[in-house]
């Protein structure tokens, strides 16, 4: 504010100086120019008036700016004061909260101290009671020895024997649990190994499943089939993928290979070449291609006929093709396509009796073994392979799961799974479905029953379901439920060690308790 006042004073002083200068000049001019005195005076007066007006304006401007600065300063001071008051209020509130927290902490500390003292007192009381309990136990031991007429050692032996018996039954329960868990983890791998290593290549059935025989008009035809330096037979084997065995067997050529479709192509091609008489590598390639076309047509027609016979619709063309391939596949001398049609038909009948959907059951039964059409070409068991093929062909989840579960390689999820399993067993176990000498069949059943009867506590045993199940009746007075569980495992183990059989045998041990009373008058 002082600066503005000083500035106003200096401006006024300047105007005053200017006025004086003009006045002095006027005097000089008056001296020099007498006539110009009045004019000079007027100019001086005007200068004074302008100077006074300018000075007043500057003073007013200075005052306005001063007032504005003062107003701004007051407003800023007011805002700063309000903010300081707010901060002061917040600090005061925080201080109050901290005081409350400190009070709570002090209360908790005091409470913990009291609890600590209480726990120490309880520990002392527990120690005292423990010492008293030990004294009472010793006193009771002496009384028990006197009452039971048995020493502590004898009592321990009796207790150990009791615990041993209890542990035996507990071990049986634990064994059941472990068996269930192990079965769940290893079932898939075990079945895969068994299916690939035993079921597919069982020695008793290899010849009938891997060999076809083509008759010759005469033995001279063998030389023509072999060709010069063996070129014809090499061309045949290369084109068909089948081994041609030409040995001392009169008027016959043996075709050997695991793929039944390729074996059929080779058989048709060789028969066509023999009938035509022209056997050379160029002709062989042409005839093999023609035979492949014929076999593909036969496969397609067989699949379509199977679907038509069961009245099923909407099956993918690739699934029909895989189904038709089963025409050339056998299982224990049973044609797999005919077996699949039987299972489909039986499944439909069972489903109808139960009030379910016969068409869905027929569909599942027809497709349950479809994996056997390519199980020699890919890894895995035929049930899981078939499930993958069905999924690829757009089948419903209930159909896919039933195919995978028909040998219990996946958990059963619907009643249709059980229906297909039952129909599969009926078709495979019916008399004449799978070739087996009646004498060997009866002998195997007698051996199974004899093995079961060799164990103690057996009242009787029966081999049922064509030897796939052995039912054993035990005497309930001699065997407990836990003993029955161990007995089933022992019988199954002995059957595995002493007998040769395809697939699996279910050992079912039955323990029955009957209570009979008579009412008399």
FIFI-341404 format. One record per residue: residue in three letters; x, y, z of N, C-alpha, C in turn. Coordinates in steps of 0.001 Angstrom, whole numbers, plus 500000, padded with zeros to 6 digits. Atoms other than C-alpha are relative to their C-alpha. Layout:
N
ALAXYZXYZXYZ/...
# end
This chain:
521
UNK500831498808500000500000500000500000500867501243500000/UNK499065498852499954502905502348500751500581500263498634/UNK499420499828501350504317501707497266499063500783499104/UNK500963499284500847501115502858495603499869501474500381/UNK500066498584499542500964506057497718501214500774499498/UNK498756499336500462504600506864496873499956500239498501/UNK500114499845501449503895506253493192499082501152499646/UNK500932498886500245500946508641493294500659501339500287/UNK499304498750499642503059511261495029500996500417498943/UNK498995499698501023505831510997492385499333500486498721/UNK500701499549501208503334511285489529499525501443500160/UNK500452498628499737501844514435491117501133501020499933/UNK498817499132500000505301515873491611500453500271498582/UNK499596499824501410506097515287487936499099501012499312/UNK500925499049500631502973517116486819500217501423500511/UNK499725498655499426503757519963489195501237500607499373/UNK498753499506500633507253520196487730499730500471498590/UNK500333499615501377505843520286484249499290501340499982/UNK500720498731499931503539523089485258500944501165500248/UNK499013498952499687506399525077486724500824500326498779/UNK499178499779501204508456524544483588499221500829499006/UNK500803499215500941505607525741481425499825501471500464/UNK500170498623499463505110528736483731501233500833499774/UNK498727499283500196508782529647483568500183500350498536/UNK499884499708501429508729529309479815499065501136499591/UNK500964498926500294505663531531479752500577501365500384/UNK499376498733499571507517534135481733501033500446498989/UNK498952499652500973510414533977479311499362500491498708/UNK500672499587501227508045534154476420499352501364500159/UNK500627498702499749506281537048478074501020501123499845/UNK498961499011500136509541538808478256500325500201498543/UNK499603499924501413510375537890474703498837500416499139/UNK501180499749500847506950537967473318498889500552500886/UNK501008499383499146504726540292475152498592499680499572/UNK501359500242500486501799539531472978499504498621500292/UNK500404501429499802501805535872473786499777499674501462/UNK500113500257498549501399536287477552498697499281500331/UNK501308500583499680497715535512477631499924498552499521/UNK500022501365500576498134532463475398500817499040500859/UNK499147500841499150500942531109477563499298499695501310/UNK500707500203498733498837531591480677498911498932499843/UNK501062500989500243495997529621479149500570498589499879/UNK499367501349500152498314526805478167500398499462501361/UNK499563500434498661499682526738481696498806499508500823/UNK501181500389499242496220526590483183499467498649499535/UNK500463501302500538495220523793480872500901498870500470/UNK499060501036499538498365521901481814499746499654501458/UNK500277500259498583497556522335485484498754499126500154/UNK501262500760499888494013521111484966500212498534499612/UNK499738501383500444495240518044483025500801499226501032/UNK499172500667498988497863517338485645499164499599501202/UNK500850500326498851495294517531488430499059498843499696/UNK500898501110500378492862515314486510500734498659499953/UNK499198501237500088495602512733485779500356499488501387/UNK499620500374498639496697512798489405498806499377500736/UNK501186500563499343493138512267490603499675498593499473/UNK500268501339500572492689509384488146500959498942500535/UNK498989500956499486495932507778489293499712499636501438/UNK500315500286498603494910508159492916498805499041500116/UNK501173500879499953491515506590492233500353498565499602/UNK499578501344500443493108503698490320500794499287501081/UNK499177500583498928495607503173493105499108499523501144/UNK500900500390498916492796503155495663499216498737499640/UNK500752501188500419490774500636493604500852498730500086/UNK499115501174499967493734498314493236500314499623501434/UNK499727500261498590494446498658496915498826499251500646/UNK501196500633499423490877497789497793499877498547499508/UNK500086501351500569490955494777495447501010499046500640/UNK498969500820499361494231493522496865499620499651501424/UNK500402500246498621492886493878500358498891498948500056/UNK501100500966500037489706491981499395500504498580499721/UNK499422501331500317491718489144497807500744499431501191/UNK499228500455498839493980488977500830499057499491501088/UNK500946500410498957490991488808503181499353498649499655/UNK500632501271500412489341486020501093500964498832500168/UNK498998501081499879492565483992500974500244499658501455/UNK499796500220498562493085484455504660498830499221500603/UNK501194500684499496489503483342505301499996498522499617/UNK499953501403500446489891480142503182501048499207500767/UNK498909500682499272493188479290504825499575499705501428/UNK500456500205498627491603479723508219498990498871500087/UNK501000501084499997488673477460507316500659498634499839/UNK499294501258500204491036474739506054500747499572501254/UNK499277500305498751493123475009509196499034499493501073/UNK500983500457499021489975474634511298499566498558499722/UNK500373501374500360488964471514509334501080499007500408/UNK498892500888499631492411469967509782500086499826501516/UNK499954500070498538492332470834513444498903499074500531/UNK501110500844499589488918469156513741500297498519499736/UNK499653501394500324490140465987511944501050499443500960/UNK498964500447499059493224465814514137499396499703501368/UNK500643500209498709491033466115517176499208498684500018/UNK500760501263500101488783463272515984500914498783500024/UNK499042501104500000491779461042515243500575499761501392/UNK499453500117498637493145461757518659499007499287500914/UNK501029500668499193489819460714520204499940498499499692/UNK500015501421500385489822457454518202501193499253500574/UNK498804500637499442493379456669519229499849499776501505/UNK500204500162498561492436457246522851499075498824500291/UNK500927501125499812489519454825522504500680498659499743/UNK499280501245500299491735452187520864500959499627501123/UNK499058500268498894494309452539523594499243499437501197/UNK500799500503498882491551452049526181499588498544499776/UNK500387501391500308490341448888524392501182499049500155/UNK498800500850499874493897447507524162500327499748501464/UNK499730500166498569494368448119527846499009499039500630/UNK501013500928499477491072446336528570500305498560499598/UNK499660501356500471492103443339526405501220499456500728/UNK498793500444499286495513443196528036499642499540501401/UNK500428500361498656493873443141531432499230498677499990/UNK500772501240500098491449440412530274500914498791499746/UNK499052501087500264494308438289528882500800499633501235/UNK499252500265498764496206438643532100499158499162500960/UNK500884500772499125493200437409534037499845498567499507/UNK500129501351500560492742434457531637501253499173500231/UNK498729500709499787496403433576531972500081499467501420/UNK500010500457498594496089433417535732499018498851500179/UNK501004501053499882492924431328535353500506498677499414/UNK499447501220500604494667428870532979501059499350500869/UNK498960500563499104497588428467535356499355499268501158/UNK500700500661498898495168427654538141499376498681499540/UNK500608501232500533493364425130535904501050498925499748/UNK498920500966500219496669423487534925500408499326501306/UNK499649500572498697497521423048538577498932499020500455/UNK501093500879499613494075421560539167499999498715499175/UNK499931501186500865494459419205536162501113499064500438/UNK498878500819499535497829418004537381499624499259501272/UNK500417500625498742496331417360540772499019498861499715/UNK500987501048500341493394415434539234500658498816499289/UNK499301501070500702495752413489536960500708499070500985/UNK499289500802498988497830412375539925499010499151500788/UNK501030500721499263494660411431541760499424498851499167/UNK500532501035500899493371409507538682500947498823499882/UNK499020501088500079496609407535538405499955499136501248/UNK500094500765498758496301406559542026498750499124500002/UNK501239500772500061492707405487541461500126498843499020/UNK499800501076500972493732403484538342500779498856500606/UNK499199501050499357496384401622540312499160499223501005/UNK500865500646499018493858400950543048498981499083499323/UNK500973500809500733491280399716540494500653498768499378/UNK499291501160500555493908397487538839500110498892501029/UNK499851501001498950494538395770542138498658499328500302/UNK501328500574499750490799395333542720499585499064498881/UNK500369500827501145490289393978539180500770498679500005/UNK499206501238499930493133391486539582499434499063501047/UNK500573500821498934491540390308542822498665499391499565/UNK501328500477500419488028390068541306500108498992498861/UNK499906500856501186489069388512537958500918498809500212/UNK499032501084499749491673386238539514500953499869498814/UNK499143499955501188493957387316536639501020501119500192/UNK498957498990499867497259389122536614499888501020498871/UNK500003498959501023497893392263534611500515499458498681/UNK499446500589501213499983390276532114498983499135499280/UNK501023500852500601497217387747531570498880500834499386/UNK501036499118500536494709390541531101500460500647498696/UNK499465499405501227496984392167528528499972499006498844/UNK500022501021501060497277388895526616498586499802499461/UNK501389500161500444493511388514526540499543501201499169/UNK500357498795500741493120392102525436500639500018498616/UNK499307500043501292495736391646522694499329499032499042/UNK500689500968500845493913388590521433498710500594499460/UNK501233499351500442490677390529521340500284501056498936/UNK499624498969500978492408393401519531500430499369498687/UNK499562500696501216493949390927517075498803499585499149/UNK501208500390500734490514389571516154499306501214499393/UNK500625498783500511489155393080515841500786500562498824/UNK499149499499501081492143394092513703499824499180498731/UNK500209500857501162491507391109511457498779500454499203/UNK501207499551500694487989392284510692500162501406499440/UNK499733498653500521489152395884510350500843499935498734/UNK499160500147501186491792394706507862499177499565498794/UNK500887500413501089489053393028505841499272501211499435/UNK500673498792500459487156396316505712500955500888499215/UNK499004499174500695490330398173504778500367499393498658/UNK499683500682501254491073395551502145498926500259498953/UNK501083499687500930487646396120500612500149501406499433/UNK499850498604500448488269399857500498501165500139499032/UNK498815499921500864491761399451499024499721499340498659/UNK500311500700501241490445396969496487499143500858499078/UNK500864499129500811487738399375495339500792501147499390/UNK499206498879500514490207402269495035500985499533498941/UNK499035500515500964492795400125493276499323499601498699/UNK500730500413501202490201398733490894499649501197499139/UNK500357498792500749489081402210489948501203500558499256/UNK498812499416500620492674403291489243500603499107498926/UNK499285500908500899493913400157487485499101499243499022/UNK500930500778500831490771398802485812500233500241498514/UNK499837499666501412491317400627482550501277499383499435/UNK498729500522500492494989399655482238499995498480499953/UNK500016501461499957494407396055483290499183499417498856/UNK500832500522501086491595395548480794500648500214498648/UNK499317499755501274493630397108478057501062498932499755/UNK498948501007500129496525394719478723499395498633499697/UNK500628501313500211494227391689478961499393499917498608/UNK500667500024501310492256392671475869500998499853498866/UNK499030500016501091495355393230473745500845498730500020/UNK499040501094499895497621390477475087499365498619500012/UNK500611501329499869495123387656475697498801499839499075/UNK501249500175500745491701388237474170500220500010498494/UNK499803499892501444493001389273470740500842498857499442/UNK499037500962500539495772386701470447499980498681500771/UNK500099501275499297494498383722472447500355498859499047/UNK499459501034500884496322380712471068498979499026499468/UNK500991500988500434493273378444470913499176500474498815/UNK500893499473501026491533380770468470500712500743498885/UNK499260499256501024494333382337466410499756499462498593/UNK500171500486501381493999379991463387498667500393499381/UNK501305499749500606490265380447462920499749501485499796/UNK500245498567500103490491384229463295500981500686499069/UNK498963499325500790493592384930461185500314499301498684/UNK499641500796501170493520382401458355498777499784499111/UNK501010500370500992491508381939455147500654499040499003/UNK499460501003500927491915379056452682499304500154498654/UNK500531499900501368491497379349448896500321498688499279/UNK499789501260500725490999376126446937500532500230498584/UNK499402499914501338492994375521443728499481498859499130/UNK500451501091500893491911373516440662501011498868499927/UNK498939501020500001495276371711440739501251500617500615/UNK498781499515499362498727371949442280500888500784499044/UNK499194499226500947500220373380439068499727501502500126/UNK500360498592499832498415376607439851500894500684501039/UNK499120499411498982500754377113442842501207500677499352/UNK498843499421500686503689377703440507499637501282499285/UNK500415498788500706501748380259438485499744501138500999/UNK500239498973498976500727382067441691501331500556500499/UNK498684499535499536504362382189442815500658500853498924/UNK499428499240501107505527383372439385501511499835499901/UNK498561500085500214509024383694437982500730500771501102/UNK499201499458498902511438384285440883499118500625501091/UNK500902499567498923508401384840443149499397501376499809/UNK500494498635500180507322388113441540498495500102500180/UNK501456499942499876503608387237441445499562500006501465/UNK500416500078498585503324386267445128500436501240500765/UNK499561498746499354505346389315446160499048501143499649/UNK500949498963500414503003391532444137498668499845500740/UNK501243500247499267499973389874445778500111500451501456/UNK499823499633498593501351390343449296500133501508500162/UNK499840498545499922502350393966448595498677500716499777/UNK501259499328500328498947394851447115498923499782501062/UNK501066500325499054496825393144449787500406500170501466/UNK499558499946498609498973393296452957499757498713500746/UNK500284501310499411498275389595453564501105499026499574/UNK498990501024500314500736386694453753499345498840499249/UNK500470501149500789500225383989451083500922498819500310/UNK499213501170499597501349380607452407499714498874499015/UNK500122501110500960501960378008449724500930498892500469/UNK499194501095499440503122374722451270499553498686499357/UNK500331501322500533502536371007450833498513499673500069/UNK501443500268499942498809371306451483499466499862498576/UNK500432500228501397497217369808448342498864500934499587/UNK501027499199500660495238372166446100499407501077500931/UNK500470498945499086495052374996448639501101501021500238/UNK499101498902499605496648378356449413499434500609501279/UNK500427499445498711496503379706452977500308501492500023/UNK499825498548499859495981383467453480500000500329501484/UNK499843499742498571497204384670456860500134501497500253/UNK499940498585499637496586388078458431498968500310501059/UNK500934499671498920494893389703461426498832500855499526/UNK501071499127500484492803392109459350499048499186499128/UNK500909500864500767489710390144458172499536500628498687/UNK500434499339501228488738392776455583501061499842498916/UNK498920500178500975492129392685453888500104498538499573/UNK499948501424500335492031388903454081498903499644498992/UNK501097500246500932488665388913452281500333500567498616/UNK499588499412501289490054391260449590500996499082499301/UNK499010500900500574493005388935449084499352498720499481/UNK500669501232500415490707385910448891499245500212498688/UNK500758499718501223488434387497446274500934500235498810/UNK499061499714501086491408388745444251500641498714499483/UNK499357501249500416493115385339444230499011499113499248/UNK501000500810500702489882383558443262499738500547498598/UNK500220499392501322489369386048440393501173499720499073/UNK498812500267500811492964385570439185500026498545499550/UNK500013501426500355492606381774439278498967499733498925/UNK501050500214501002489340381932437327500384500601498652/UNK499612499343501245490821384326434753501189499313499339/UNK498823500684500527494101382474434397501163500919499697/UNK498903499059500276496143385633433701500526500524501331/UNK499410499613498719498448386077436684501360500652499738/UNK498735499268500098501122388774436455499831501297500794/UNK500090498835499098501946391908438537499028501082499542/UNK500914498975500481500030394357436313498553499600500185/UNK501358500527499861496922392188436302499613499883501477/UNK500259500171498564497252391534440065499519501317500617/UNK500375498697499453497078395257440910498585500393499587/UNK501330499668500505493988395705438750498925499179500707/UNK500986500889499373492180392694440257499831500328501479/UNK500087499661498569493019393718443841499145501249500207/UNK500820498784499894491527397191443299498520499688499791/UNK501384500391500253488398395612441865499429499248501193/UNK500446500756498823488190393249444856499739500936501179/UNK500216499023498925488542396179447244498670500722499822/UNK501281499347500285485633397900445529498832499088500350/UNK501064500965499709483529394744445825499819499836501511/UNK500090500176498538484370394310449508499393501231500651/UNK500606498763499460483553397968450230498493500015499784/UNK501432500050500278480177397463448584499306498988500913/UNK500563501017499099479589394286450605499892500547501415/UNK499994499407498656480516396154453797498852500996500149/UNK501070498997499964478140399004453004498631499331500049/UNK501290500680500037475274396647452158499722499257501307/UNK500187500733498738475857394554455295499603500950501121/UNK500340499024498969475787397651457523498594500541499820/UNK501345499476500264472680399047455834498934498955500306/UNK500968501063499744470927395678456070499775499810501503/UNK500117500148498541471671395420459814499153501122500587/UNK500782498851499524470297398914460414498540499853499609/UNK501368500184500483467233398125458304499272498911500781/UNK500622501115499289466566394817460086499499500419501378/UNK500395499573498659466396396548463467499129501248499987/UNK500869498823500099464410399547462169500581501247500623/UNK499316498840499421466980402134463205500272501007498884/UNK499801498959501003467325405466461402500970501051500523/UNK499162498852499630469692408421461364501402499649500429/UNK498618500369499658472984406547461732500936500540498922/UNK499026499397500922475998408262460160500559498933499050/UNK499525500962501007477321406658456969501326499358500394/UNK498738500597499556480763406157458528499756498910501032/UNK500345501021499007479194404261461441499458498755499304/UNK500523501145500769477322402061458933501145499215499367/UNK498840500664500607480635401338457212500745499157501038/UNK499318500757498939482294400318460492499158498801500426/UNK500890501093499631479245398211461296500092498861498980/UNK499902501018501039479499396402457958501301499221500066/UNK498713500707499874483167395546458622499929498830500977/UNK500148501082499025481996393375461523499540498701499348/UNK500408501209500716480659390920458917501171499045499839/UNK498802500828500200484245389690458504500755499771501306/UNK499336500145498712485055389639462228499294498940500816/UNK500583501024499132484516386679464580500584500119501391/UNK499544500038498615484796386313468350499602498645500570/UNK500252501374499554485134382745469631499055499287499024/UNK500731500622501104483761381572466262498604500579499809/UNK501301499353500172480700383836466660500192501244499132/UNK499904498841500870480198386344463835499556501246500768/UNK500252498827499158480364389801465460498810500810499495/UNK501147499246500508477821391431463125498695499315500407/UNK501213500713499575475242388710463794499802500117501508/UNK500071499818498544476074388957467493499451501386500347/UNK500466498633499742475521392756467384498515500145499694/UNK501432499949500341472155392313465656499186499294501083/UNK500687500722498925471157389741468309499903500861501254/UNK499990499164498801472191392088471138499027501166499836/UNK500944498916500243470234394933469532498562499548500146/UNK501365500530499910467129392797469206499618499669501440/UNK500271500354498600467373391439472773499861501260500860/UNK500083498750499233467985394944474147498656500676499781/UNK501301499400500279464859396208472419498883499296500737/UNK501036500776499302462765393379473904500009500326501495/UNK499887499706498558464081394023477430499489501400500304/UNK500431498613499785463533397787477126498482500123499883/UNK501452499943500161459968397249475897499298499433501228/UNK500599500607498819459207394992478868500087500934501209/UNK499811499086498876460535397653481234499315501344499781/UNK500683498745500280458499400424479605500941501115499590/UNK499014498996500433461586402190478189499903500183498485/UNK500003499734501442462529403187474621500688498860499254/UNK499392501150500687463052400038472508500976500411498896/UNK499128499592501111464583401908469535501363500459500504/UNK498730499561499426467224403545471732500817498802500472/UNK499305501210499535468061400174473301500542499198498818/UNK499517500704501191468297398545469843501218500688499418/UNK498885499238500563470606401320468668501289499738500785/UNK498828500243499158472953400862471619500493498561499818/UNK499605501405500143472907397055471301500680499729498672/UNK499394500218501321473691397169467574501417500574499935/UNK498704499312500103476626399566468067500977499640501114/UNK499164500189498816478043398132471312501375499431499676/UNK498709500608500350480844396137469586500624500621498756/UNK499515499400501247481540398570466732501503500258500036/UNK498559499778499875485038399181468099500824498831499492/UNK499263501169500485485995395633467023500312500094498508/UNK499731499866501438485938396809463408501391500567499737/UNK498666499406500214489223398714463912500913499806501203/UNK499198500109498784490584397504467262501393499436499759/UNK498646500480500307493541395853465529500849501091499359/UNK499287498929500692494478399124463843500346501160500925/UNK499737498909499060494398401496466851500164499422501400/UNK499768500446498634495385401287470514498715500143500821/UNK501140499924499100492800400604473199499086498796499876/UNK500965501095500021490006398182474008498844500354499078/UNK501035499748501009487107397760471620498848500845500554/UNK501096499209499429484601399309474067500307501499499931/UNK499634498577500027486493402607474375500182500501498568/UNK499872499611501416487337402632470659498620500222499397/UNK501368499862500510483655402092469854499331501279500492/UNK500570498754499466482682404987472149500517501212499228/UNK499424498889500770485068407282470277499386500080498603/UNK500614500004501329483655406188466907498564500528500056/UNK501389499536499873480102406777468131499943501507500230/UNK499955498551499757481007410239469409500319500749498717/UNK499638499378501275482641411056466080498838499970499017/UNK501151500122500900479484409874464289498777500760500461/UNK501107499156499559477291412270466274498962499305500851/UNK500967500693499147475638409751468608499810500758501324/UNK500313499333498745474009410919471861500904499486501120/UNK499149500431498874475966410800475171499548498700500644/UNK500477501229499371473715408017476516500426498775499198/UNK499540501097500860474670405818473518501510499811500162/UNK498531500049499885478368406675473819500401499344501310/UNK499628500547498697478517405881477529499628498525500116/UNK500406501411499940476608402598477119500988499122499255/UNK498999500773500758479115401439474485501268499848500828/UNK498763500042499212482066402338476736499840499181501271/UNK500220500660498710480460400775479833499536498563499884/UNK500579501347500089479285397438478393500954498918500487/UNK499066500903499304482456395809479807500514500652501271/UNK499704499316498739482487398122482867501337500734499972/UNK498784499186500088485419400166481573499710501456500318/UNK500449498699499501483409403259482458498842499761500946/UNK501117500195499061480898403719485300498658499993499265/UNK501343500074500568477311402798484482499242501279500361/UNK500692498730499751475185405949484105498504499939499725/UNK501435500098500284471773404725482918499600498534499966/UNK500507501377500017469555401640482889500290499319498662/UNK499689500591501303470330401168479184501365499311500016/UNK498690500653499881473928400306480153499826498568500517/UNK500235501345499455472667397376482234499274499115498985/UNK500757500782500991470265396293479492500945499429498950/UNK499068500463501038473051396073476885500955498953500562/UNK499134501009499387475339394203479299499281498653500106/UNK500762501240499870472591391665479951499785499345498630/UNK500225500549501338471779391260476247501286499447499405/UNK498701500473500486475495390897475425500336498637500604/UNK499736501282499331475845388105477990499081498900499470/UNK500952501009500509472707386347476715500425499519498619/UNK499620500381501361473889386405473097501277499173499979/UNK498733500728500000477400385200473948499925498666500708/UNK500041501215499179476348382529476434498980498971499532/UNK501016500972500431473495380869474557500671498776499369/UNK499408501213500586474146377277473463500201500141498495/UNK499697499978501426475836377129470079500520501321499498/UNK499530498695500473476774380813469947501508499989499812/UNK498544500068500080480421380146470617500411498532500089/UNK499680501416500130481924376850469629500869499528501159/UNK499243500613498920483094374701472496499480498577500156/UNK500414501393499853483054370953472935499196499840501276/UNK500879500154498848480250369904475279500729499314501160/UNK499256500688498940482632367598477149500901500974500746/UNK499124499021499348485115370400477775499175500997500820/UNK500862499044499312482266372711478768499558499436501354/UNK500468500626498759480869370260481359501160499801500973/UNK498828500221499137484354369444482645500421501308500679/UNK499596498716499421485114373127483182499050500400501126/UNK500947499681498934481906373616485177500219499119501227/UNK499746500902498868482641370543487319501256500395500751/UNK498751499581499346486187371781487987499772501244500856/UNK500290498788499226484874375182489111499292499657501307/UNK500739500375498798482418373587491543500887499212500967/UNK499108500785499143485074371177492837500980500907500741/UNK499079499056499349487472374048493563499296500706501155/UNK500743499311498935484786375880495552499718499057501172/UNK500350500952498938483770372736497494501208499546500801/UNK498792500430499277487401372098498511500289500877501213/UNK499777499115498860487268375001500995499089499622501150/UNK500765500343498801486026374559504561498812500940500164/UNK501176499183499719482557375794505503499088500197498813/UNK500831499865501201481029375407502005498876498975500057/UNK501120500945500011477545373886501917499702499505498583/UNK500215500410501387477175373855498122500485501096499072/UNK499554499014500991478297375591494907499357499662498660/UNK500656500167501294476783376137491452500689500895498977/UNK499465499234501126478377377214488159498834500362499091/UNK501135499537500790475857379331486230500501500931498902/UNK499726499074501108475694381600483161501160499490499129/UNK499024500630500888477701379196480990501408500063500574/UNK498685500020499372480535379127483511500593501373500243/UNK499472498657499750480879382888483810499790500452501441/UNK500251499639498600479613382959487411499967498741500848/UNK499974501110499057480232380658490376499360500482501303/UNK500694499626498780477748380900493241500302498978501085/UNK499543500866498910478998379526496559499164500297501236/UNK500789499862498774476737378919499581500846499535501178/UNK499196500346498825478519378959502967499086499798501201/UNK500741500231498765477371377804506395500148501232500884/UNK499952498739499266476462380942508330500570499838501407/UNK499457500215498656477454379355511655501512499926500025/UNK498541500158500035481034378755510523500713501210499411/UNK499363498876500702481696381852508398499251501304500298/UNK500577498667499820481162385533509133499979500723498652/UNK500024499216501240480571388259506545501411500318499521/UNK498614499714500376484257389158506647500684498751499441/UNK499433501251500509485205385503506199499507499715498581/UNK500563500227501341482891385323503169500742500839498961/UNK499259499141500930484726388251501584501375499400499691/UNK498685500616500216488136386589502086499873498694499218/UNK500207501269500695486728383252500879499812500216498498/UNK500210499739501430485594384771497560501333500302499308/UNK498702499695500602489107386094496955500861498745499878/UNK499203501227500041490716382741497818499521499064498887/UNK500532500870501054488384380813495491500376500534498623/UNK499653499385501288488955383278492635501487499802499689/UNK498559500183500211492726383035493127500322498559499598/UNK499742501407500325492664379217493038499511499663498601/UNK500496500220501363490536379229489872500988500556498983/UNK499013499401500915493043381566488201501250499129499888/UNK498760500783499997495948379299489213499830498632499350/UNK500160501401500425494435375954488201499195499818498715/UNK500869500166501162492093376652485254500371500972498889/UNK499842499130501172492263378126481737498610500328499473/UNK501338499594500425489240380158480637500088501368499326/UNK500024498677500638488394383131478401499204501002500831/UNK500756498953499312487196386425479820500208499963501492/UNK499891499989498552486425386451483537498882499173500618/UNK500982500787499260484556384374486129499676500757501285/UNK500450499295498796482516386063488852499754498981501101/UNK500182500892498844482751384336492266499106500723501003/UNK500982499384499104479687385130494395499800499091501205/UNK500145500770498761479788383909498016498760500519500729/UNK501278499628499375476343383868499706499962499417501408/UNK500137500429498606475977383737503489498605500385500467/UNK501403499767499644472407383355504702499738499516501419/UNK500393500372498634471061383342508252498471499945500070/UNK501453500160499903467560381997508852499595499798501463/UNK500550500148498646465563382369512081498605499376499888/UNK501273500738500114462705379843512486499438499774501397/UNK500685500249498727460204379621515326498576499547499691/UNK501350500534500173456866377845515727499090500511501123/UNK501002499563499015453746379136517473499084498820500316/UNK500794501161499578451948376440519467498877500450500939/UNK501101499750499073448646376378521322499879498849500979/
# end
